[in-house]
Amino acid sequence: MCQTLQVSSNLGITSRETNYSEWYNELVLKADLADHSAVRGCMVIKPHGYALWELMQRALDDMFKATGHVNAYFPLFIPRSFMEKEAEHVEGFAKECAVVTHHRLKANPNGPGLIPDPDAKLEEELIVRPTSETVIWNTYSKWIQSYRDLPLLINQWANVVRWEMRTRLFLRTSEFLWQEGHTAHETYEEAEEEALTILNECYARFCEEWMATPVLKGIKSKNEQFPGADHTYCIEALTQDLRVIQAGTSHHLGQNFAKAFDTKFVDRDNTLKYVYATSWGVSTRLVGTLIMVHSDDKGFVCPPKLAPFQVVIVPMGRDEETRAKTVGASEEFAAQLKAKGIRVKVDKREKESPGFKYNYWELRGVPVRIELGPRDLDSGALPISRRDTGEKTTVALAEVVAHCEMLMTDIQSALLARATAFRDANTKRVDTWAEFEAAFSGEGGAGFVVAHWDGTPETEELIAEKTKATIRCIPLEPLLPSDNEPGVCILTGKPSARRVVFGKAY
């Protein structure tokens, strides 16, 4: 038997319909995922949020290693001269760089406090890592001498700093955590294969299989690609407010950084050549993506594969003897679930009511809740609730573990199916400028809008200026066969080779 779970909430989270932005901000704080810090634009990732990030790390790291990559670590500080070596790169990041100018402080001789010691001014300023291409390629130029040294497939888990004026927890902060892969190859074709392998076999697969989040895979326009890249591949996700999040990027760098840092190798014909390169990364922005794709007005909804706790058991009892009995039974079920690889928490707090605990774990996104009271034990069955739908099912004691195992798979696939159906229902095609303007007329998003574009950066910039919509990607595979047919640009009326995907982005 199933019934809709109805638990009143006094948590005061703003509804998505009332104010989506406030809903998101409040959810992140009240679900104990992160907090604001004393440093402007930076966040504190709380244990619940960091446990989620650790699970993401673990899954991605396994994927990287399965495709032949190894981890290393490179310096946080980058000499300014390194940043200047690749012109497009420095232009793309100059406005976001945090700069170290002195190496010590001293007491202020004219009053209280500390000041940078004028005698400790650095001869060359150091940039706090916004991304690591430059410092890594300076190192690779020493490591790579021959084709025998290739391919070089290295990833690092690190933090980076990009000085943001408008920040939002997880989605856009001045400092964030990420991984960045940097690889070197003999040929253009090998680098291209690497960039696409990461996009398809790691990033897109992770989003769909672990995050239960469907993504569009494509190539960025020249205006949107990574500074210094030959071309950039991306995955794009759709949020419930119909905006688009760039969830990950994989860049084919060509020989740009190899030439900037004079990274050459002797090939199989004994000829000196520049290597080809890639770089690729995803960040804690994935946590924000996960929230915005799945969560609801009751709080965080988390796919089981990434839930820090997949099952919570709430023992109940009014007296000490009864509580001891239900806690003991809860611990027994927890041990059985853990033996099946399920992450489980027994909430043994005595001062909080069952209703408080239900709301508490619902807000934090635990996929499955088991209620365990003396009457449930006497009846030989336990009420089990699923977070995604609110359904409550009464399950015989002997079947509890198997039922929870089934729910792990079912909830994971149900969330992907729901997000995919939402994405598809909010992907539209337009053929005229009037239709395009109408789609983006409001303050919010418009979903994925598939339309013709004449291929020029000038038209792309003008469309963005008029509507705030940008080209999110040129899909690697057409969403519909007709999307690859030629047409005319929605704005200029000039010939267009194929449709591209527009959206309002976070």
ABEGO torsion letter per residue (X at the ends): XBBBBBBBBAAGBBBAAABAAAAAAAAAAAAGABBBBABBGBBBBBAAAAAAAAAAAAAAAAAAAAAGBBBBBBBABBBAAAAAABAAAAAAAAAABBBBABABBBBBAAEBEBBBBAAABBABBBBBBABAAAAAAAAAAAABABAAAOBBBBBBBBBBBBBBABBBBGABBABBBBBBBBBBBABAAAAAAAAAAAAAAAAAAAAAAAAGBBBBBBBBBAAABBBGBABBBBBBBBBAAGBBBBABBBBBAEAAAAAAAGBBBBBAAGBBBBBBBBBBBBBAAAAAAAAAAABBAAEBBBBAAABABABBBBBBEABAAAAAAAAAAAAAAAAAAAAAGBBBBBBABAABBAAAAAAAAAAAGBABBBBBBAAAAAAGBBBBBBAAAGBBBBBBAAAAAAAAAAAAAAAAAAAAAAAAAAAAAABBBBABAAAAAAAAABABBAEBBBBBBAGBAAAAAAAAAAAGBBBABBBABBABAAAABBBBBAAAGBBBABBBBBBBBX
